[in-house]
Amino acid sequence: MEKKQTLTNEQALEPQNIEFHVSYLDADSGRIEHEEFSDRAAAERFANAQLNDEESWAVVDVVALQPALQPGQQQGRAQQLVA
């Protein structure tokens, strides 16, 4: 019997095309802050370091990066005008 491997969305993306964004509550200012990482382990370490008390929270999001457009290349998105 042949095993099929299912990839998660993160695994299907090329490593150079993703970032890890950490959103967290800064306990000192009371504001929600954001940090970006290219490495999942570093993002998770940072997020864990923000969990100082029971009011603290942090979320790690995987973000797919869009490749930069080359000069003369058009963006493939249409715009719609709304009156």
Gaussian input, Z-matrix of N, CA and C with variables (Angstrom, degrees):
# hf/3-21g

backbone

0 1
 N
 C     1     B1
 C     2     B2     1     A1
 N     3     B3     2     A2     1     D1
 C     4     B4     3     A3     2     D2
 C     5     B5     4     A4     3     D3
 N     6     B6     5     A5     4     D4
 C     7     B7     6     A6     5     D5
 C     8     B8     7     A7     6     D6
 N     9     B9     8     A8     7     D7
 C    10    B10     9     A9     8     D8
 C    11    B11    10    A10     9     D9
 N    12    B12    11    A11    10    D10
 C    13    B13    12    A12    11    D11
 C    14    B14    13    A13    12    D12
 N    15    B15    14    A14    13    D13
 C    16    B16    15    A15    14    D14
 C    17    B17    16    A16    15    D15
 N    18    B18    17    A17    16    D16
 C    19    B19    18    A18    17    D17
 C    20    B20    19    A19    18    D18
 N    21    B21    20    A20    19    D19
 C    22    B22    21    A21    20    D20
 C    23    B23    22    A22    21    D21
 N    24    B24    23    A23    22    D22
 C    25    B25    24    A24    23    D23
 C    26    B26    25    A25    24    D24
 N    27    B27    26    A26    25    D25
 C    28    B28    27    A27    26    D26
 C    29    B29    28    A28    27    D27
 N    30    B30    29    A29    28    D28
 C    31    B31    30    A30    29    D29
 C    32    B32    31    A31    30    D30
 N    33    B33    32    A32    31    D31
 C    34    B34    33    A33    32    D32
 C    35    B35    34    A34    33    D33
 N    36    B36    35    A35    34    D34
 C    37    B37    36    A36    35    D35
 C    38    B38    37    A37    36    D36
 N    39    B39    38    A38    37    D37
 C    40    B40    39    A39    38    D38
 C    41    B41    40    A40    39    D39
 N    42    B42    41    A41    40    D40
 C    43    B43    42    A42    41    D41
 C    44    B44    43    A43    42    D42
 N    45    B45    44    A44    43    D43
 C    46    B46    45    A45    44    D44
 C    47    B47    46    A46    45    D45
 N    48    B48    47    A47    46    D46
 C    49    B49    48    A48    47    D47
 C    50    B50    49    A49    48    D48
 N    51    B51    50    A50    49    D49
 C    52    B52    51    A51    50    D50
 C    53    B53    52    A52    51    D51
 N    54    B54    53    A53    52    D52
 C    55    B55    54    A54    53    D53
 C    56    B56    55    A55    54    D54
 N    57    B57    56    A56    55    D55
 C    58    B58    57    A57    56    D56
 C    59    B59    58    A58    57    D57
 N    60    B60    59    A59    58    D58
 C    61    B61    60    A60    59    D59
 C    62    B62    61    A61    60    D60
 N    63    B63    62    A62    61    D61
 C    64    B64    63    A63    62    D62
 C    65    B65    64    A64    63    D63
 N    66    B66    65    A65    64    D64
 C    67    B67    66    A66    65    D65
 C    68    B68    67    A67    66    D66
 N    69    B69    68    A68    67    D67
 C    70    B70    69    A69    68    D68
 C    71    B71    70    A70    69    D69
 N    72    B72    71    A71    70    D70
 C    73    B73    72    A72    71    D71
 C    74    B74    73    A73    72    D72
 N    75    B75    74    A74    73    D73
 C    76    B76    75    A75    74    D74
 C    77    B77    76    A76    75    D75
 N    78    B78    77    A77    76    D76
 C    79    B79    78    A78    77    D77
 C    80    B80    79    A79    78    D78
 N    81    B81    80    A80    79    D79
 C    82    B82    81    A81    80    D80
 C    83    B83    82    A82    81    D81
 N    84    B84    83    A83    82    D82
 C    85    B85    84    A84    83    D83
 C    86    B86    85    A85    84    D84
 N    87    B87    86    A86    85    D85
 C    88    B88    87    A87    86    D86
 C    89    B89    88    A88    87    D87
 N    90    B90    89    A89    88    D88
 C    91    B91    90    A90    89    D89
 C    92    B92    91    A91    90    D90
 N    93    B93    92    A92    91    D91
 C    94    B94    93    A93    92    D92
 C    95    B95    94    A94    93    D93
 N    96    B96    95    A95    94    D94
 C    97    B97    96    A96    95    D95
 C    98    B98    97    A97    96    D96
 N    99    B99    98    A98    97    D97
 C   100   B100    99    A99    98    D98
 C   101   B101   100   A100    99    D99
 N   102   B102   101   A101   100   D100
 C   103   B103   102   A102   101   D101
 C   104   B104   103   A103   102   D102
 N   105   B105   104   A104   103   D103
 C   106   B106   105   A105   104   D104
 C   107   B107   106   A106   105   D105
 N   108   B108   107   A107   106   D106
 C   109   B109   108   A108   107   D107
 C   110   B110   109   A109   108   D108
 N   111   B111   110   A110   109   D109
 C   112   B112   111   A111   110   D110
 C   113   B113   112   A112   111   D111
 N   114   B114   113   A113   112   D112
 C   115   B115   114   A114   113   D113
 C   116   B116   115   A115   114   D114
 N   117   B117   116   A116   115   D115
 C   118   B118   117   A117   116   D116
 C   119   B119   118   A118   117   D117
 N   120   B120   119   A119   118   D118
 C   121   B121   120   A120   119   D119
 C   122   B122   121   A121   120   D120
 N   123   B123   122   A122   121   D121
 C   124   B124   123   A123   122   D122
 C   125   B125   124   A124   123   D123
 N   126   B126   125   A125   124   D124
 C   127   B127   126   A126   125   D125
 C   128   B128   127   A127   126   D126
 N   129   B129   128   A128   127   D127
 C   130   B130   129   A129   128   D128
 C   131   B131   130   A130   129   D129
 N   132   B132   131   A131   130   D130
 C   133   B133   132   A132   131   D131
 C   134   B134   133   A133   132   D132
 N   135   B135   134   A134   133   D133
 C   136   B136   135   A135   134   D134
 C   137   B137   136   A136   135   D135
 N   138   B138   137   A137   136   D136
 C   139   B139   138   A138   137   D137
 C   140   B140   139   A139   138   D138
 N   141   B141   140   A140   139   D139
 C   142   B142   141   A141   140   D140
 C   143   B143   142   A142   141   D141
 N   144   B144   143   A143   142   D142
 C   145   B145   144   A144   143   D143
 C   146   B146   145   A145   144   D144
 N   147   B147   146   A146   145   D145
 C   148   B148   147   A147   146   D146
 C   149   B149   148   A148   147   D147
 N   150   B150   149   A149   148   D148
 C   151   B151   150   A150   149   D149
 C   152   B152   151   A151   150   D150
 N   153   B153   152   A152   151   D151
 C   154   B154   153   A153   152   D152
 C   155   B155   154   A154   153   D153
 N   156   B156   155   A155   154   D154
 C   157   B157   156   A156   155   D155
 C   158   B158   157   A157   156   D156
 N   159   B159   158   A158   157   D157
 C   160   B160   159   A159   158   D158
 C   161   B161   160   A160   159   D159
 N   162   B162   161   A161   160   D160
 C   163   B163   162   A162   161   D161
 C   164   B164   163   A163   162   D162
 N   165   B165   164   A164   163   D163
 C   166   B166   165   A165   164   D164
 C   167   B167   166   A166   165   D165
 N   168   B168   167   A167   166   D166
 C   169   B169   168   A168   167   D167
 C   170   B170   169   A169   168   D168
 N   171   B171   170   A170   169   D169
 C   172   B172   171   A171   170   D170
 C   173   B173   172   A172   171   D171
 N   174   B174   173   A173   172   D172
 C   175   B175   174   A174   173   D173
 C   176   B176   175   A175   174   D174
 N   177   B177   176   A176   175   D175
 C   178   B178   177   A177   176   D176
 C   179   B179   178   A178   177   D177
 N   180   B180   179   A179   178   D178
 C   181   B181   180   A180   179   D179
 C   182   B182   181   A181   180   D180
 N   183   B183   182   A182   181   D181
 C   184   B184   183   A183   182   D182
 C   185   B185   184   A184   183   D183
 N   186   B186   185   A185   184   D184
 C   187   B187   186   A186   185   D185
 C   188   B188   187   A187   186   D186
 N   189   B189   188   A188   187   D187
 C   190   B190   189   A189   188   D188
 C   191   B191   190   A190   189   D189
 N   192   B192   191   A191   190   D190
 C   193   B193   192   A192   191   D191
 C   194   B194   193   A193   192   D192
 N   195   B195   194   A194   193   D193
 C   196   B196   195   A195   194   D194
 C   197   B197   196   A196   195   D195
 N   198   B198   197   A197   196   D196
 C   199   B199   198   A198   197   D197
 C   200   B200   199   A199   198   D198
 N   201   B201   200   A200   199   D199
 C   202   B202   201   A201   200   D200
 C   203   B203   202   A202   201   D201
 N   204   B204   203   A203   202   D202
 C   205   B205   204   A204   203   D203
 C   206   B206   205   A205   204   D204
 N   207   B207   206   A206   205   D205
 C   208   B208   207   A207   206   D206
 C   209   B209   208   A208   207   D207
 N   210   B210   209   A209   208   D208
 C   211   B211   210   A210   209   D209
 C   212   B212   211   A211   210   D210
 N   213   B213   212   A212   211   D211
 C   214   B214   213   A213   212   D212
 C   215   B215   214   A214   213   D213
 N   216   B216   215   A215   214   D214
 C   217   B217   216   A216   215   D215
 C   218   B218   217   A217   216   D216
 N   219   B219   218   A218   217   D217
 C   220   B220   219   A219   218   D218
 C   221   B221   220   A220   219   D219
 N   222   B222   221   A221   220   D220
 C   223   B223   222   A222   221   D221
 C   224   B224   223   A223   222   D222
 N   225   B225   224   A224   223   D223
 C   226   B226   225   A225   224   D224
 C   227   B227   226   A226   225   D225
 N   228   B228   227   A227   226   D226
 C   229   B229   228   A228   227   D227
 C   230   B230   229   A229   228   D228
 N   231   B231   230   A230   229   D229
 C   232   B232   231   A231   230   D230
 C   233   B233   232   A232   231   D231
 N   234   B234   233   A233   232   D232
 C   235   B235   234   A234   233   D233
 C   236   B236   235   A235   234   D234
 N   237   B237   236   A236   235   D235
 C   238   B238   237   A237   236   D236
 C   239   B239   238   A238   237   D237
 N   240   B240   239   A239   238   D238
 C   241   B241   240   A240   239   D239
 C   242   B242   241   A241   240   D240
 N   243   B243   242   A242   241   D241
 C   244   B244   243   A243   242   D242
 C   245   B245   244   A244   243   D243
 N   246   B246   245   A245   244   D244
 C   247   B247   246   A246   245   D245
 C   248   B248   247   A247   246   D246

   B1=1.4380
   B2=1.5306
   B3=1.3216
   B4=1.4569
   B5=1.5275
   B6=1.3325
   B7=1.4600
   B8=1.5221
   B9=1.3169
   B10=1.4615
   B11=1.5138
   B12=1.3095
   B13=1.4553
   B14=1.5183
   B15=1.3126
   B16=1.4452
   B17=1.5220
   B18=1.3278
   B19=1.4568
   B20=1.5206
   B21=1.3215
   B22=1.4555
   B23=1.5198
   B24=1.3236
   B25=1.4653
   B26=1.5179
   B27=1.3130
   B28=1.4649
   B29=1.5312
   B30=1.3275
   B31=1.4487
   B32=1.5211
   B33=1.3283
   B34=1.4542
   B35=1.5211
   B36=1.3289
   B37=1.4598
   B38=1.5200
   B39=1.3037
   B40=1.4544
   B41=1.5267
   B42=1.3375
   B43=1.4693
   B44=1.5265
   B45=1.3324
   B46=1.4568
   B47=1.5261
   B48=1.3347
   B49=1.4579
   B50=1.5224
   B51=1.3238
   B52=1.4553
   B53=1.5256
   B54=1.3242
   B55=1.4596
   B56=1.5171
   B57=1.3025
   B58=1.4523
   B59=1.5232
   B60=1.3274
   B61=1.4596
   B62=1.5233
   B63=1.3209
   B64=1.4613
   B65=1.5204
   B66=1.3177
   B67=1.4638
   B68=1.5209
   B69=1.3333
   B70=1.4681
   B71=1.5182
   B72=1.3073
   B73=1.4570
   B74=1.5172
   B75=1.3396
   B76=1.4631
   B77=1.5288
   B78=1.3149
   B79=1.4645
   B80=1.5245
   B81=1.3272
   B82=1.4637
   B83=1.5220
   B84=1.3326
   B85=1.4583
   B86=1.5245
   B87=1.3412
   B88=1.4569
   B89=1.5210
   B90=1.3362
   B91=1.4656
   B92=1.5253
   B93=1.3244
   B94=1.4575
   B95=1.5214
   B96=1.3118
   B97=1.4627
   B98=1.5253
   B99=1.3315
   B100=1.4652
   B101=1.5231
   B102=1.3134
   B103=1.4628
   B104=1.5245
   B105=1.3390
   B106=1.4620
   B107=1.5225
   B108=1.3398
   B109=1.4536
   B110=1.5225
   B111=1.3139
   B112=1.4639
   B113=1.5303
   B114=1.3239
   B115=1.4610
   B116=1.5288
   B117=1.3314
   B118=1.4693
   B119=1.5244
   B120=1.3192
   B121=1.4635
   B122=1.5291
   B123=1.3270
   B124=1.4645
   B125=1.5291
   B126=1.3200
   B127=1.4641
   B128=1.5298
   B129=1.3206
   B130=1.4665
   B131=1.5216
   B132=1.3403
   B133=1.4718
   B134=1.5277
   B135=1.3345
   B136=1.4616
   B137=1.5287
   B138=1.3463
   B139=1.4638
   B140=1.5296
   B141=1.3183
   B142=1.4696
   B143=1.5201
   B144=1.3384
   B145=1.4656
   B146=1.5301
   B147=1.3307
   B148=1.4620
   B149=1.5222
   B150=1.3275
   B151=1.4654
   B152=1.5246
   B153=1.3274
   B154=1.4587
   B155=1.5276
   B156=1.3346
   B157=1.4602
   B158=1.5240
   B159=1.3235
   B160=1.4631
   B161=1.5282
   B162=1.3177
   B163=1.4564
   B164=1.5389
   B165=1.3186
   B166=1.4677
   B167=1.5221
   B168=1.3340
   B169=1.4550
   B170=1.5176
   B171=1.3272
   B172=1.4682
   B173=1.5225
   B174=1.3347
   B175=1.4604
   B176=1.5201
   B177=1.3551
   B178=1.4620
   B179=1.5216
   B180=1.3433
   B181=1.4623
   B182=1.5175
   B183=1.3334
   B184=1.4628
   B185=1.5204
   B186=1.3446
   B187=1.4568
   B188=1.5182
   B189=1.3293
   B190=1.4730
   B191=1.5208
   B192=1.3216
   B193=1.4606
   B194=1.5235
   B195=1.3096
   B196=1.4606
   B197=1.5190
   B198=1.3266
   B199=1.4602
   B200=1.5300
   B201=1.3275
   B202=1.4624
   B203=1.5249
   B204=1.3302
   B205=1.4609
   B206=1.5207
   B207=1.3092
   B208=1.4580
   B209=1.5303
   B210=1.3419
   B211=1.4616
   B212=1.5278
   B213=1.3305
   B214=1.4557
   B215=1.5131
   B216=1.3340
   B217=1.4604
   B218=1.5254
   B219=1.3310
   B220=1.4461
   B221=1.5183
   B222=1.3054
   B223=1.4526
   B224=1.5253
   B225=1.3192
   B226=1.4512
   B227=1.5167
   B228=1.3003
   B229=1.4568
   B230=1.5224
   B231=1.3007
   B232=1.4663
   B233=1.5196
   B234=1.3107
   B235=1.4550
   B236=1.5138
   B237=1.3150
   B238=1.4436
   B239=1.5129
   B240=1.3327
   B241=1.4612
   B242=1.5068
   B243=1.3221
   B244=1.4616
   B245=1.5061
   B246=1.3316
   B247=1.4739
   B248=1.5076
   A1=108.07
   A2=116.74
   A3=122.28
   A4=109.99
   A5=116.30
   A6=120.97
   A7=109.13
   A8=115.94
   A9=120.94
   A10=108.02
   A11=115.33
   A12=120.18
   A13=108.74
   A14=117.05
   A15=122.32
   A16=108.42
   A17=115.59
   A18=120.49
   A19=109.67
   A20=115.80
   A21=119.46
   A22=107.63
   A23=116.43
   A24=120.22
   A25=111.29
   A26=117.08
   A27=121.25
   A28=110.88
   A29=117.61
   A30=120.93
   A31=111.44
   A32=117.81
   A33=121.42
   A34=111.51
   A35=118.32
   A36=122.05
   A37=110.02
   A38=115.67
   A39=120.49
   A40=108.42
   A41=119.44
   A42=121.39
   A43=113.75
   A44=118.43
   A45=119.76
   A46=111.59
   A47=118.37
   A48=121.77
   A49=113.35
   A50=117.66
   A51=120.18
   A52=110.93
   A53=114.42
   A54=122.76
   A55=107.15
   A56=115.27
   A57=121.66
   A58=107.35
   A59=116.34
   A60=121.84
   A61=108.81
   A62=115.50
   A63=121.10
   A64=108.09
   A65=116.37
   A66=122.93
   A67=106.10
   A68=116.17
   A69=119.20
   A70=110.35
   A71=115.51
   A72=121.73
   A73=108.48
   A74=116.37
   A75=121.51
   A76=107.21
   A77=116.68
   A78=121.57
   A79=112.29
   A80=118.09
   A81=120.71
   A82=112.03
   A83=117.42
   A84=120.66
   A85=112.81
   A86=117.41
   A87=120.59
   A88=112.67
   A89=116.79
   A90=121.98
   A91=110.79
   A92=115.12
   A93=120.69
   A94=107.65
   A95=117.10
   A96=123.18
   A97=109.44
   A98=116.20
   A99=122.36
   A100=109.85
   A101=116.66
   A102=123.60
   A103=107.50
   A104=116.86
   A105=121.88
   A106=109.92
   A107=116.22
   A108=122.46
   A109=109.50
   A110=116.48
   A111=120.59
   A112=110.68
   A113=117.09
   A114=122.81
   A115=110.13
   A116=117.06
   A117=121.04
   A118=111.80
   A119=117.66
   A120=120.39
   A121=110.82
   A122=117.56
   A123=121.10
   A124=110.40
   A125=117.29
   A126=121.06
   A127=110.39
   A128=116.93
   A129=120.03
   A130=112.03
   A131=117.55
   A132=120.10
   A133=110.09
   A134=116.21
   A135=120.33
   A136=110.34
   A137=116.11
   A138=120.05
   A139=110.57
   A140=117.64
   A141=121.14
   A142=111.90
   A143=116.70
   A144=120.43
   A145=111.90
   A146=117.63
   A147=121.24
   A148=112.85
   A149=117.21
   A150=121.39
   A151=110.05
   A152=115.62
   A153=121.70
   A154=114.23
   A155=117.64
   A156=120.78
   A157=109.27
   A158=117.03
   A159=119.46
   A160=112.90
   A161=119.09
   A162=122.72
   A163=112.02
   A164=117.24
   A165=121.84
   A166=111.18
   A167=115.63
   A168=121.38
   A169=109.34
   A170=115.43
   A171=122.35
   A172=108.09
   A173=116.29
   A174=122.67
   A175=108.34
   A176=116.83
   A177=122.30
   A178=107.74
   A179=117.18
   A180=122.87
   A181=109.46
   A182=116.30
   A183=122.14
   A184=106.61
   A185=116.43
   A186=121.51
   A187=109.41
   A188=116.14
   A189=121.42
   A190=108.25
   A191=116.11
   A192=121.05
   A193=110.39
   A194=115.61
   A195=121.51
   A196=108.11
   A197=118.48
   A198=119.44
   A199=110.28
   A200=116.22
   A201=121.37
   A202=109.55
   A203=115.64
   A204=120.09
   A205=109.82
   A206=115.96
   A207=121.60
   A208=108.43
   A209=118.94
   A210=121.08
   A211=110.46
   A212=116.24
   A213=121.19
   A214=113.92
   A215=118.07
   A216=121.78
   A217=108.75
   A218=116.88
   A219=120.67
   A220=110.74
   A221=115.02
   A222=121.17
   A223=108.29
   A224=118.10
   A225=122.90
   A226=114.65
   A227=118.97
   A228=122.22
   A229=109.50
   A230=117.57
   A231=121.97
   A232=108.60
   A233=115.67
   A234=120.81
   A235=109.18
   A236=116.37
   A237=121.27
   A238=107.59
   A239=116.27
   A240=121.20
   A241=108.47
   A242=116.09
   A243=121.75
   A244=107.39
   A245=116.19
   A246=120.95
   A247=110.22
   D1=135.70
   D2=-176.69
   D3=-92.42
   D4=132.01
   D5=178.57
   D6=-87.42
   D7=137.42
   D8=174.30
   D9=-106.33
   D10=135.62
   D11=-179.68
   D12=-102.45
   D13=128.48
   D14=178.28
   D15=-100.58
   D16=127.75
   D17=179.36
   D18=-96.32
   D19=140.66
   D20=172.22
   D21=-75.22
   D22=167.78
   D23=178.74
   D24=-57.25
   D25=-39.37
   D26=-179.32
   D27=-65.83
   D28=-42.65
   D29=-178.38
   D30=-68.11
   D31=-29.97
   D32=-178.62
   D33=-73.76
   D34=-21.84
   D35=-179.93
   D36=-82.31
   D37=148.44
   D38=174.77
   D39=-69.61
   D40=138.96
   D41=-177.53
   D42=-57.01
   D43=-32.21
   D44=-179.04
   D45=-78.00
   D46=-6.56
   D47=-178.42
   D48=-105.86
   D49=15.02
   D50=178.20
   D51=-131.87
   D52=153.45
   D53=172.40
   D54=-130.65
   D55=165.04
   D56=176.97
   D57=-119.31
   D58=116.98
   D59=-178.88
   D60=-103.46
   D61=129.25
   D62=178.20
   D63=-108.39
   D64=121.83
   D65=172.23
   D66=-106.80
   D67=135.76
   D68=-176.25
   D69=-153.52
   D70=159.21
   D71=176.01
   D72=-88.83
   D73=118.30
   D74=175.69
   D75=-80.60
   D76=108.82
   D77=-175.14
   D78=-63.07
   D79=-30.61
   D80=-178.26
   D81=-69.90
   D82=-43.96
   D83=-176.81
   D84=-97.59
   D85=-17.46
   D86=-176.86
   D87=76.47
   D88=12.58
   D89=-177.87
   D90=-104.80
   D91=154.56
   D92=173.05
   D93=-84.17
   D94=126.93
   D95=-177.58
   D96=-117.33
   D97=165.99
   D98=-178.81
   D99=-136.54
   D100=142.22
   D101=173.92
   D102=-135.16
   D103=149.33
   D104=179.49
   D105=-117.33
   D106=139.93
   D107=-179.99
   D108=-134.89
   D109=150.33
   D110=175.39
   D111=-95.08
   D112=-8.46
   D113=-176.07
   D114=-121.93
   D115=127.30
   D116=-178.67
   D117=-61.31
   D118=-43.89
   D119=-177.52
   D120=-61.08
   D121=-41.66
   D122=178.89
   D123=-65.33
   D124=-40.32
   D125=178.86
   D126=-63.42
   D127=-43.28
   D128=-179.90
   D129=-68.14
   D130=-37.19
   D131=176.39
   D132=-63.15
   D133=-44.10
   D134=179.59
   D135=-62.45
   D136=-45.82
   D137=-179.71
   D138=-60.23
   D139=-44.46
   D140=179.41
   D141=-62.89
   D142=-34.67
   D143=179.78
   D144=-68.32
   D145=-20.02
   D146=-179.76
   D147=-82.75
   D148=-9.91
   D149=-176.79
   D150=-87.97
   D151=79.54
   D152=-174.10
   D153=-92.03
   D154=-28.26
   D155=-179.72
   D156=-148.76
   D157=-177.07
   D158=-174.98
   D159=-71.65
   D160=-14.39
   D161=177.03
   D162=-87.83
   D163=-13.55
   D164=-176.11
   D165=-77.08
   D166=150.62
   D167=174.08
   D168=-153.66
   D169=157.20
   D170=177.32
   D171=-153.99
   D172=143.34
   D173=-179.21
   D174=-129.83
   D175=134.00
   D176=175.56
   D177=-105.68
   D178=121.07
   D179=177.61
   D180=-111.26
   D181=140.07
   D182=173.51
   D183=-91.75
   D184=124.82
   D185=-176.20
   D186=-119.31
   D187=124.65
   D188=176.24
   D189=-80.67
   D190=128.10
   D191=-179.94
   D192=-88.30
   D193=142.67
   D194=175.23
   D195=-87.94
   D196=135.08
   D197=176.98
   D198=-65.09
   D199=145.50
   D200=179.30
   D201=-68.59
   D202=141.77
   D203=177.24
   D204=-74.94
   D205=138.58
   D206=175.89
   D207=-80.11
   D208=154.45
   D209=178.10
   D210=-54.47
   D211=132.28
   D212=179.94
   D213=86.74
   D214=-8.65
   D215=-179.86
   D216=-87.11
   D217=136.15
   D218=-178.42
   D219=-94.28
   D220=147.66
   D221=177.85
   D222=-74.07
   D223=137.50
   D224=-175.18
   D225=-84.61
   D226=20.46
   D227=-177.45
   D228=-109.96
   D229=136.15
   D230=178.17
   D231=-90.61
   D232=150.31
   D233=176.62
   D234=-108.16
   D235=145.01
   D236=-179.70
   D237=-123.44
   D238=130.59
   D239=177.79
   D240=-89.44
   D241=136.89
   D242=178.36
   D243=-119.14
   D244=126.97
   D245=-178.96
   D246=-89.80

